[in-house]
């Protein structure tokens, strides 16, 4: 249950539950705003890392009872059946319920399907039979992007008006712009829409790439041409598949809840299938480029995958399509290495030792270089000069004049 009771006479304190890629910057944002903020996580290594950077953090849930606001920032992955896995949200909520005292504000920030706050979080908290406030405010963090989190507009929806007012008042202390919405469900659905919008448009350009390439039409030039229109078009770019926690996962959350309401989500599910199929397309293009023999295998061919992080200039490999690429090349008998300056070990192998002085020799030893992640640190000109064959999934080589390597867009 909820109430409009105000908190007691004690210092206003925020607790961040879950100190991953969402919780850590949120902890820093509230701390920078001068708010007494505590981080909580069940992982002692994570907590020790936060403490080493000068922030208050603990694995002990007892101090959470003294906080006025408790913000849940835990993962929301998919299970083996591609259905929402709510174990982390429910576990964090139960931790809060165990220490919940009257008047506390609980906010969920984890990306999830519409209705989660009301149907999954609230029933657990209600078991304590004390008055509290409950709201949803989606995270909008883009790993690797150097942006002050406090400048990103903050959507806030409450389980009731009193809860919304409490949550808005809290976020106003740390964020420059608050965007109130009518309910938790509106805020939850808005976040899903933001990510589905990207997933669907990426699927569109991925499908256009596979459609236009056999026609001899360069998808990258097509996108550049269309992007000159000053209205009605936003450019999206193809790749080897989708990665990260949000874009590959959130559409399935929406599709799942849609099925619970007997509402079709055909368009969203189709986009998921298109994006999921892209590693197969890259492997097929690589096979065609290495050998002109129909259905030639890749046995004993040496392939180097450049980049295994899901996006440039970060160490994050969650849902990265590079894993599927490596596994598929392995299954076809190829000898597969990878290099990523941000990821020292991946797919049961270490990153190769990248030595610029030896670049000409060992690049030439590979039958194909597959560009999966366009890290800024790579010298694309040198790679283009010394590799024999480059399978470019990111369009980076189109900016390199007169490469010696054969360039294949994939």
Backbone torsions as a table, in degrees:
resi	resn	phi	psi	omega
1	UNK	NA	162.6	-178.7
2	UNK	-125.3	167.3	-178.8
3	UNK	-153.7	164.6	174.3
4	UNK	-103.4	18.1	175.8
5	UNK	-62.2	144.7	177.7
6	UNK	-89.0	156.9	-179.1
7	UNK	-67.3	164.0	-178.8
8	UNK	-74.1	-175.4	-177.3
9	UNK	-84.6	85.3	175.9
10	UNK	-155.4	166.0	-176.5
11	UNK	-61.7	136.0	179.0
12	UNK	-69.5	123.6	-176.6
13	UNK	-135.7	141.1	176.7
14	UNK	-111.8	138.7	172.8
15	UNK	-116.0	131.0	176.6
16	UNK	-101.8	116.6	-177.4
17	UNK	-96.3	107.2	-176.2
18	UNK	104.1	115.3	-172.3
19	UNK	-115.7	48.3	175.8
20	UNK	-90.1	-149.6	-174.5
21	UNK	-68.3	-17.2	175.8
22	UNK	-93.5	-47.9	-174.7
23	UNK	-65.5	-38.8	-177.0
24	UNK	-62.6	-52.8	178.9
25	UNK	-65.6	-29.5	177.3
26	UNK	-68.2	-41.0	175.3
27	UNK	-58.2	-44.0	-179.9
28	UNK	-66.7	-38.9	-178.9
29	UNK	-63.7	-46.3	178.7
30	UNK	-66.7	-39.4	179.1
31	UNK	-63.4	-43.5	179.2
32	UNK	-62.9	-26.3	179.2
33	UNK	-81.9	2.6	177.8
34	UNK	84.8	15.7	-179.4
35	UNK	-94.7	132.2	178.8
36	UNK	-67.5	106.3	-169.8
37	UNK	-123.2	137.3	-179.4
38	UNK	-118.5	133.7	173.9
39	UNK	-97.3	142.2	178.9
40	UNK	-133.2	134.9	175.2
41	UNK	-155.1	151.4	179.2
42	UNK	-81.8	-9.9	-179.0
43	UNK	-91.5	110.9	-177.6
44	UNK	-65.3	-29.8	178.6
45	UNK	-66.8	-43.0	177.7
46	UNK	-62.4	-44.3	179.9
47	UNK	-63.5	-42.5	179.6
48	UNK	-62.9	-37.5	178.3
49	UNK	-64.4	-42.9	178.7
50	UNK	-63.8	-43.2	180.0
51	UNK	-63.4	-36.5	-179.5
52	UNK	-65.3	-19.4	178.4
53	UNK	-97.6	12.5	171.6
54	UNK	90.2	10.3	179.7
55	UNK	-102.1	154.2	176.4
56	UNK	-80.8	126.9	179.5
57	UNK	-152.5	154.9	-176.0
58	UNK	-154.6	158.2	170.2
59	UNK	-101.5	1.1	-177.8
60	UNK	-95.9	120.5	-178.1
61	UNK	-77.8	-11.4	-176.3
62	UNK	-56.4	-45.7	-178.4
63	UNK	-64.8	-14.9	-179.4
64	UNK	-62.7	-26.7	-179.1
65	UNK	-66.5	-20.6	-178.8
66	UNK	-91.8	-0.7	-178.5
67	UNK	-89.7	145.3	178.3
68	UNK	-79.4	-35.1	-177.5
69	UNK	-128.9	137.4	-179.0
70	UNK	-126.2	117.1	-174.0
71	UNK	-112.4	121.6	-176.4
72	UNK	-89.8	121.6	-179.3
73	UNK	-132.8	61.6	-176.1
74	UNK	-110.0	162.6	-177.8
75	UNK	-65.5	150.2	172.9
76	UNK	-129.0	77.3	-176.7
77	UNK	-82.5	-175.6	171.4
78	UNK	-102.3	149.8	174.8
79	UNK	-85.4	-172.9	-175.9
80	UNK	-65.0	-18.4	178.9
81	UNK	-99.7	14.5	-179.2
82	UNK	60.1	35.3	174.2
83	UNK	-113.0	156.6	-177.6
84	UNK	-56.6	131.6	176.4
85	UNK	-105.0	103.2	-172.7
86	UNK	-99.8	15.6	-175.7
87	UNK	-61.4	-40.6	-178.0
88	UNK	-68.0	-41.5	178.3
89	UNK	-63.6	-45.9	-177.6
90	UNK	-67.7	-37.0	178.2
91	UNK	-65.6	-44.4	179.0
92	UNK	-64.0	-39.9	178.9
93	UNK	-64.4	-39.9	178.8
94	UNK	-65.6	-37.7	175.7
95	UNK	-58.6	-42.2	178.5
96	UNK	-67.7	-43.2	-179.0
97	UNK	-59.6	-34.3	-178.4
98	UNK	-65.9	-25.9	-178.4
99	UNK	-115.7	3.8	-172.6
100	UNK	-59.8	132.2	175.6
101	UNK	-122.6	161.2	-176.3
102	UNK	-57.0	137.4	173.6
103	UNK	89.3	-5.0	-179.1
104	UNK	-71.1	150.9	177.1
105	UNK	-105.0	126.2	177.3
106	UNK	-114.8	130.0	-179.4
107	UNK	-128.6	133.1	172.9
108	UNK	-99.1	128.9	176.1
109	UNK	-112.9	-13.5	-178.2
110	UNK	-61.8	138.2	178.4
111	UNK	-69.2	131.6	-174.5
112	UNK	-159.0	-178.8	-178.4
113	UNK	-82.1	153.9	179.4
114	UNK	-60.3	129.2	-179.7
115	UNK	107.5	-8.2	-176.9
116	UNK	-61.2	-47.5	-176.5
117	UNK	-59.7	-42.7	-175.4
118	UNK	-78.5	-36.0	-172.2
119	UNK	-102.6	-17.9	-178.5
120	UNK	-113.7	-37.5	-178.3
121	UNK	-86.6	-50.0	-175.0
122	UNK	-58.2	-44.6	-179.5
123	UNK	-60.4	-34.0	178.6
124	UNK	-68.2	-43.5	179.5
125	UNK	-67.9	-35.0	-178.4
126	UNK	-62.5	-24.3	-178.7
127	UNK	-63.8	-19.6	-178.8
128	UNK	-78.8	-20.3	177.7
129	UNK	59.1	43.2	171.8
130	UNK	-128.9	151.8	178.9
131	UNK	-72.6	138.1	179.9
132	UNK	-152.7	173.6	175.8
133	UNK	-115.6	149.7	-175.8
134	UNK	-142.8	133.4	-178.9
135	UNK	-147.4	167.9	174.6
136	UNK	-128.4	133.5	177.1
137	UNK	-142.3	106.7	-172.3
138	UNK	-69.6	141.3	172.3
139	UNK	-69.2	148.0	177.9
140	UNK	-133.6	46.2	-176.1
141	UNK	-91.8	135.9	176.4
142	UNK	-116.0	100.1	-176.8
143	UNK	-54.3	135.1	178.7
144	UNK	91.2	-15.4	179.1
145	UNK	-88.9	123.7	-176.4
146	UNK	-84.2	80.7	-178.3
147	UNK	-129.2	137.0	175.3
148	UNK	-67.0	114.7	-175.6
149	UNK	-56.6	-31.6	-177.2
150	UNK	-67.4	-15.3	-179.6
151	UNK	-89.0	-8.9	-179.0
152	UNK	-85.2	124.7	-179.4
153	UNK	-53.8	137.6	-174.3
154	UNK	-107.9	112.3	174.0
155	UNK	-75.2	137.6	179.7
156	UNK	-139.9	126.3	174.3
157	UNK	-132.3	133.1	-178.3
158	UNK	-103.4	159.4	175.6
159	UNK	-70.0	-21.7	173.1
160	UNK	-155.0	175.7	-175.7
161	UNK	-62.9	-42.1	-178.5
162	UNK	-63.0	-41.1	178.7
163	UNK	-65.1	-41.2	178.8
164	UNK	-61.4	-43.5	-179.7
165	UNK	-62.8	-41.0	178.8
166	UNK	-63.9	-44.9	-178.3
167	UNK	-66.6	-41.8	178.8
168	UNK	-60.8	-44.4	-179.8
169	UNK	-61.3	-36.8	178.8
170	UNK	-67.1	-53.1	-176.1
171	UNK	-65.7	-27.7	178.2
172	UNK	-62.7	-21.8	179.7
173	UNK	-77.1	-17.4	-174.7
174	UNK	-125.9	-17.8	-177.1
175	UNK	-119.0	147.1	-174.8
176	UNK	-76.0	-32.0	-177.6
177	UNK	-136.6	125.2	177.4
178	UNK	-108.9	135.0	179.3
179	UNK	-117.3	96.3	178.5
180	UNK	-71.3	140.8	173.4
181	UNK	-125.9	169.7	-166.0
182	UNK	-73.3	-20.7	-176.1
183	UNK	-161.9	169.2	173.1
184	UNK	-60.3	-40.4	-177.3
185	UNK	-62.6	-38.0	177.6
186	UNK	-63.3	-45.1	-179.9
187	UNK	-65.2	-41.6	179.2
188	UNK	-63.3	-44.4	-178.5
189	UNK	-68.9	-33.6	179.2
190	UNK	-62.9	-42.7	178.8
191	UNK	-64.7	-41.9	177.2
192	UNK	-61.8	-41.8	179.5
193	UNK	-60.1	-43.0	-179.4
194	UNK	-56.0	-42.3	-176.5
195	UNK	-82.5	-35.3	176.1
196	UNK	-65.1	-37.7	177.0
197	UNK	-54.7	-44.9	179.1
198	UNK	-69.9	-44.4	-177.7
199	UNK	-61.0	-42.5	-178.3
200	UNK	-68.5	-42.2	-179.3
201	UNK	-70.7	-34.0	174.6
202	UNK	-66.8	-40.0	176.5
203	UNK	-61.1	-38.0	179.3
204	UNK	-60.5	-49.0	-178.2
205	UNK	-73.3	-28.9	174.3
206	UNK	-64.5	-43.0	178.1
207	UNK	-67.4	-38.4	176.8
208	UNK	-62.3	-36.0	178.5
209	UNK	-62.2	-46.1	-179.0
210	UNK	-70.8	-22.8	179.3
211	UNK	-84.0	-41.9	-174.1
212	UNK	-83.1	-29.0	-177.4
213	UNK	-57.0	-46.3	178.0
214	UNK	-62.4	-18.9	177.7
215	UNK	-85.7	-2.4	-177.2
216	UNK	76.7	22.9	-178.8
217	UNK	-106.9	128.3	-177.4
218	UNK	-81.8	113.4	-177.9
219	UNK	-60.7	-33.1	-178.2
220	UNK	-67.0	-40.5	176.9
221	UNK	-67.7	-34.8	178.1
222	UNK	-63.6	-45.3	-179.9
223	UNK	-64.1	-44.4	178.8
224	UNK	-59.3	-40.4	-179.9
225	UNK	-67.0	-45.6	-179.7
226	UNK	-65.1	-31.9	-177.6
227	UNK	-69.6	-9.4	176.9
228	UNK	-74.4	-14.4	177.3
229	UNK	-69.2	126.1	-173.4
230	UNK	-79.6	-1.1	179.5
231	UNK	-152.0	156.3	172.5
232	UNK	74.4	6.2	179.3
233	UNK	-147.9	132.7	173.1
234	UNK	-124.1	127.3	-176.0
235	UNK	-73.8	135.6	169.0
236	UNK	-124.9	156.7	-171.3
237	UNK	-126.7	143.9	-178.6
238	UNK	-75.7	172.2	179.3
239	UNK	-168.6	-168.6	-178.3
240	UNK	-83.4	5.3	-175.8
241	UNK	138.8	-177.4	-178.8
242	UNK	-103.1	150.0	176.5
243	UNK	-141.3	177.5	-178.9
244	UNK	94.3	171.2	-177.1
245	UNK	-76.6	-33.0	-167.8
246	UNK	-90.0	-60.6	-167.1
247	UNK	-63.0	-42.0	179.8
248	UNK	-74.9	-16.1	-170.1
249	UNK	-106.0	-44.4	-171.7
250	UNK	-59.6	-38.1	176.8
251	UNK	-57.3	-34.1	178.3
252	UNK	-69.2	-32.1	175.7
253	UNK	-61.9	-45.4	-179.4
254	UNK	-68.5	-41.7	178.7
255	UNK	-62.2	-38.1	-179.6
256	UNK	-65.0	-48.6	-178.6
257	UNK	-68.8	-29.6	176.7
258	UNK	-62.7	-41.1	178.9
259	UNK	-64.3	-33.6	178.5
260	UNK	-64.1	-23.3	179.4
261	UNK	-106.0	15.4	-179.9
262	UNK	55.4	34.5	178.5
263	UNK	-110.4	126.8	-178.6
264	UNK	-70.9	146.9	174.9
265	UNK	-131.7	48.1	-173.0
266	UNK	-59.7	-42.7	-176.9
267	UNK	-62.8	-43.2	-179.0
268	UNK	-67.1	-42.7	-180.0
269	UNK	-67.0	-36.1	177.0
270	UNK	-63.3	-42.5	177.9
271	UNK	-59.9	-39.8	178.0
272	UNK	-62.4	-41.0	180.0
273	UNK	-67.3	-39.8	179.6
274	UNK	-62.6	-49.1	-178.7
275	UNK	-65.3	-37.4	-178.7
276	UNK	-67.8	-24.7	-177.6
277	UNK	-84.5	-7.9	-173.9
278	UNK	-63.4	-38.0	176.0
279	UNK	-57.7	-37.4	176.6
280	UNK	-61.7	-39.1	179.2
281	UNK	-64.6	-42.1	179.5
282	UNK	-63.5	-43.8	179.1
283	UNK	-62.6	-42.2	179.1
284	UNK	-62.2	-43.4	178.8
285	UNK	-64.4	-36.0	178.6
286	UNK	-66.7	-44.2	178.6
287	UNK	-60.3	-44.5	-179.6
288	UNK	-62.9	-36.7	-176.6
289	UNK	-74.3	-35.1	-178.1
290	UNK	-73.7	-37.4	-176.9
291	UNK	-140.3	139.1	177.1
292	UNK	-86.4	-4.1	178.2
293	UNK	-71.4	127.4	-179.9
294	UNK	-56.7	132.4	177.6
295	UNK	58.6	28.2	178.2
296	UNK	-63.3	140.2	177.7
297	UNK	-86.6	177.5	-178.0
298	UNK	-110.6	19.1	-176.9
299	UNK	-58.7	128.6	179.0
300	UNK	69.9	4.6	173.7
301	UNK	-77.9	142.5	-178.7
302	UNK	-99.7	122.5	-176.9
303	UNK	-125.7	134.1	176.4
304	UNK	-113.9	120.1	175.3
305	UNK	-93.3	119.9	178.4
306	UNK	-94.5	111.9	177.9
307	UNK	91.3	121.7	174.7
308	UNK	-120.7	-10.1	171.4
309	UNK	-64.7	151.4	-174.5
310	UNK	-74.8	-15.6	177.6
311	UNK	-147.7	164.4	-175.5
312	UNK	-65.6	144.2	165.2
313	UNK	67.4	25.6	174.5
314	UNK	-136.2	160.1	178.7
315	UNK	-92.9	9.8	-171.6
316	UNK	-80.2	119.5	179.8
317	UNK	-111.0	12.7	-178.5
318	UNK	-61.2	127.1	177.7
319	UNK	56.9	21.8	-176.5
320	UNK	-64.3	136.1	176.3
321	UNK	-68.5	-15.0	178.1
322	UNK	-61.8	-30.4	178.1
323	UNK	-63.9	-45.6	178.6
324	UNK	-63.7	-39.0	178.8
325	UNK	-60.3	-49.6	-178.4
326	UNK	-62.5	-44.1	-179.2
327	UNK	-64.0	-38.8	-179.6
328	UNK	-70.7	-40.7	176.1
329	UNK	-64.1	-41.7	176.4
330	UNK	-57.2	-46.2	-176.3
331	UNK	-63.7	-25.4	179.9
332	UNK	-90.1	6.3	174.2
333	UNK	89.2	6.3	179.3
334	UNK	-75.7	157.0	170.3
335	UNK	-95.2	113.1	-169.3
336	UNK	-113.8	124.7	169.0
337	UNK	-113.4	165.5	173.2
338	UNK	-139.6	158.9	169.5
339	UNK	-135.5	133.2	173.2
340	UNK	-153.2	118.0	-176.9
341	UNK	-66.4	-15.8	-178.2
342	UNK	-98.7	-11.9	-173.8
343	UNK	-128.5	98.9	-174.3
344	UNK	-72.4	-23.4	-178.3
345	UNK	-145.5	133.1	-174.9
346	UNK	-160.2	142.7	176.0
347	UNK	51.8	45.6	175.5
348	UNK	63.3	30.0	176.9
349	UNK	-154.8	153.9	176.8
350	UNK	-84.7	157.6	171.9
351	UNK	-65.4	146.4	178.7
352	UNK	-70.4	156.9	179.3
353	UNK	-78.4	108.8	-176.1
354	UNK	-87.0	104.9	-179.7
355	UNK	-117.2	109.3	-177.4
356	UNK	-52.9	-34.8	-179.2
357	UNK	-65.5	-27.5	-178.4
358	UNK	-98.8	4.3	-174.0
359	UNK	-55.8	-48.5	-176.9
360	UNK	-56.8	-43.7	-174.3
361	UNK	-70.5	-53.3	-171.6
362	UNK	-79.5	-21.4	171.3
363	UNK	-65.6	-40.1	-179.5
364	UNK	-67.7	-19.1	-179.4
365	UNK	-76.5	-15.8	-179.1
366	UNK	-88.9	141.9	176.5
367	UNK	-73.0	-28.6	178.6
368	UNK	-154.2	140.3	171.3
369	UNK	-108.0	119.0	-179.5
370	UNK	-103.4	114.1	178.8
371	UNK	-84.3	108.6	-179.2
372	UNK	-103.4	-30.5	179.9
373	UNK	-136.6	127.9	-174.8
374	UNK	-92.0	69.6	176.7
375	UNK	-62.7	140.7	-176.8
376	UNK	-67.2	-21.4	-175.9
377	UNK	-75.5	-14.5	-176.8
378	UNK	-75.1	139.7	174.5
379	UNK	-89.4	90.3	-174.2
380	UNK	-66.0	-31.5	178.1
381	UNK	-63.1	-47.4	179.6
382	UNK	-64.2	-39.5	178.7
383	UNK	-63.8	-42.2	178.5
384	UNK	-65.5	-27.9	-179.6
385	UNK	-79.1	-32.1	-169.9
386	UNK	-108.3	-17.9	177.8
387	UNK	-78.6	156.0	176.2
388	UNK	-86.3	-45.2	-176.4
389	UNK	-138.9	129.6	177.8
390	UNK	-121.0	122.7	173.6
391	UNK	-98.9	107.2	-169.0
392	UNK	-101.5	106.9	179.4
393	UNK	-91.7	-6.0	-174.3
394	UNK	-117.3	-0.4	176.7
395	UNK	72.7	18.5	-175.8
396	UNK	-76.4	-31.2	-174.7
397	UNK	-74.8	-13.2	178.4
398	UNK	-67.4	-16.3	178.7
399	UNK	-93.2	-2.2	-176.7
400	UNK	-98.6	118.6	-178.0
401	UNK	-74.5	134.0	170.4
402	UNK	50.0	55.9	175.5
403	UNK	-71.4	148.9	175.8
404	UNK	-75.6	-29.0	-177.4
405	UNK	-69.6	152.1	167.7
406	UNK	-75.9	127.8	-176.5
407	UNK	-107.7	126.3	177.2
408	UNK	-120.3	123.4	177.0
409	UNK	-80.6	133.6	-179.6
410	UNK	-143.9	NA	NA
